[in-house]
Amino acid sequence: MALPMNYLITGASRGLGDALARGLPSAGDTVYLVSRCRPASLELQDGVTRQWLEADLSREDAAETIADGLTVDVIDVLIHNAGIWERGSFSSGYDFEAVSARETREILRVNLESVITLTRALLPRLERSVNPKLILIGSTNGLSNSGTPEVAYNASKWGLRGVAHGLREHLRSKRIGVTIINPGSIAASEDDSRLDLIPPSDLVAVIGCVVKLSNRSNIKEIDLPAMMDEMV
């Protein structure tokens, strides 16, 4: 019989974060949901304990706020999912020259810096797990020849891969698995059947597989474009 697990998911109120909050844990598990807005998954009655940690990852004290809000000493799975991008991104309306310095700093802080500071703050709790997993949600925008012009967002996702590779080496002796997953565009719901979008359930399944690995193996990196994504 599997032991109950403690998860922490950032960006948990919508999109992939919401899908993970709903589909990843099993009855008896506890999930801490980090977001600025109240997650709708809190209303589920499925045997999973979900707790909301209201936090803005663009703030310098976000990691401390999240760590102080935890009521457990062990985190088994930490998923860095939160991500933001420039206005007009992924459309013909994107204009690099119109992006302000403030917006650029916020993107880099949320997508990149917060991953470093939050991991550092929660590392003692990960170390207490018998099979800890650290999972970072990157993007195909952080891969070579992605064909995408979003400068700050791309830079943050390229940098996130560097964070993942550095943490993996640092945490190898502690047997903490570090995986970065680089998905293409993700559908807003399972009902969207376009072949250039990835169903959220596919990512839930992939991450569920990573979580179930023993601490004797480690998936380093997974690139997951949509079937008809011709840019990757």
N, C-alpha and C positions, 0 to 999 in steps of 0.2 A: 504494500500500500504506500503510495507516494506521500511524502511529508508535505504539509502546507508550505507555500512559498510566499515571500514578500517581494513585490514588484514596486518600482517607482518609474513613472512614465512622464516625461515633460511634453508640453504641447498636447495635453490629453483631452481637451474639450471639443475638438473637431477633427475632421479628416482622418488621417491614419492613426493619430493618437486616440481618437474615440474608438476606432475599429479595434485597436489593440486592447484598450480598456475593456471592451466588450467580449472579444474573442480569444484573448490569450490566457487569462487566468482560469483556474478550475475552482469548483466549490471548495471552500475552506481556505483559499488563498486570500491575501490582503494586497490591495493595490493602492498606492498613493498617486493621486492624479494632480500633476502640477500644471496650472494654467492661470490665466488672468480672469477668465469667465467660468462660471459654474458648469461643470460637465453634466450633460443629460444622463450619462451612464450611472450617476449616483442613484437614480430611481430604480434601477434594475433589482429584481429580487431573485437571484440565482445562486445564492449561497456564497458569493464572493463579497468580501468586505472591501468597500471602496471609500477612501477618504480623500477629500479635496484639500490640497495645499495651495492656497491662493498666492501667487507670486508672479512678478514681472521680471523675466530673465534679463531685461535690459538694464536693470538696476545693479549697482555694485554690491549691494548687500543681499542679493537674491539667494546665493548659495547658503549663507548663514540663516536666512529666513526659512528655507526649506529644511535644512538640517535640524533647526530648532523645533520644527513642526512635526517631526517624526516621533511616533510613540513606540517604535521597536528599535532594538539594538542591532538587528541583522537585516541587510538588504541582499536578496539572492540575485535579482535581475534589475539592473539600472539601464533604462532605455532613453537615450538622448534623441528625442524626436522633434522638438520644437524647432521651427525655422520660419524666417520671414524673408521678404525680397523687396526689391525696388518697385515703386509704383509703375504700372505699365509693363511689368515683366511678362514674358511669354506671350507678347502680342506686338503688333506693329506700332503700338503707342509707346514702347520703351525708348527713352532718350537718355543716354549716359550723361550728356552735358547738363541735363536738367536735375540730376540727382544731387541733393545737398550733402554737405559734409556731415551734417547731423544724421541724416538718413543712413549714410554709409557706415558711420560709427555704430549706429544701433544694430544694423544687420550683422556686422562683425562681432559685436558683443553678444547678441542672442545666439547666432549660429555657431560661433567659434569659441569666444572667450568663456562663455558660461559653461560650456562642456568641460573645460579645464578646471575652472574653479569649483563647479559642483562635484565633479569626480573626486577632486582633492578633499572636499568637505565630507563626502560620504565613503571614502576609501576604508576607514576603520570598520564600517558596517559591512561592506563587501567582504573584507578579510575574514569576518566571522562566519560567513556562509560556507557550507561544505562543498558547494559547486557554483561559485559566483560567475555571473556573466555581465559583461559590459558591452552594450550594443549601441552603435552610433548610426543614425540614419543620414546618409550622405545624399548624393544625387548624381545622375549621369552628367549633370552640368559640371561636376568636378573631375570628369575624365577627359583625356586627350581627344581632340577633334570632335567635340560635342556639337559644334556649329551654333552655339548660343552666345548672345552678346551681353548678357546681364553681368556686369563687371563685379560689383560687390558680392552678389550672390554666388557667382562662380568662384570668386576668390575664397569665400568662406567655406565652400564645399571642397575645394582643393586643399585648403588648410586643414579641414576636418580629417581628411585622409592622413595627413601628417601627424595629427594628434593621435589618431587610432594606432598608427604604426609605432609611434614613440611610446604610448602607454602599453602596448602589447609587450614590448621589450622590457619596460620597467616592471611590469606586473607578472612576467613569465615565472619568476621564482616563487610567486605567491599563488600560482596556478589559477589566476583569474583570466578567463577567456575574454578576449577583446575582438569584436567583429564589427566591421563597417559594411553597411549595405547601401548600394548606390542604385536606387530605383529611378526609372523614368517618370513621366507624368502619371499621377495616380488618379483614378476616377473618384468622383465625390461620393458615389454610392455604388452598390452592386448592380443597380438597375441600368447603369450606363455601360452599354456593351460595345462601345467603340474599340476597335482593335489597336488604336494608338494610345490607349489608357490602360493602366494596370488595375485590376480589381483589388480593393483593399484586402479582401480575404486571402489573396495570393501572398501578400506580404505577411499577414498574420500567420499563415502556414509556414513560410520560410523562417520567420523569427521563432515560431514554436519549435521548429526542428533544431535551431541553434541552441535554444534554451535546454533542450533535452539531451544534448551531448554530455558525455562525461567530462571530467576535468583532465582527462588524458589526451584530449584532442582539441583543436581550435580551428575554426574556419576564420581565416584572416579577412577576406574581402569577397563580397558578392556583388556583381553587376547585374542589374535586373531591368533591362529596358522592356518596353511593351513590344509585342510581336511585330507591329507595323511601324515602330519608331525608326524611321530611316536616317535619323540624325546621329545614331550611335552605332 
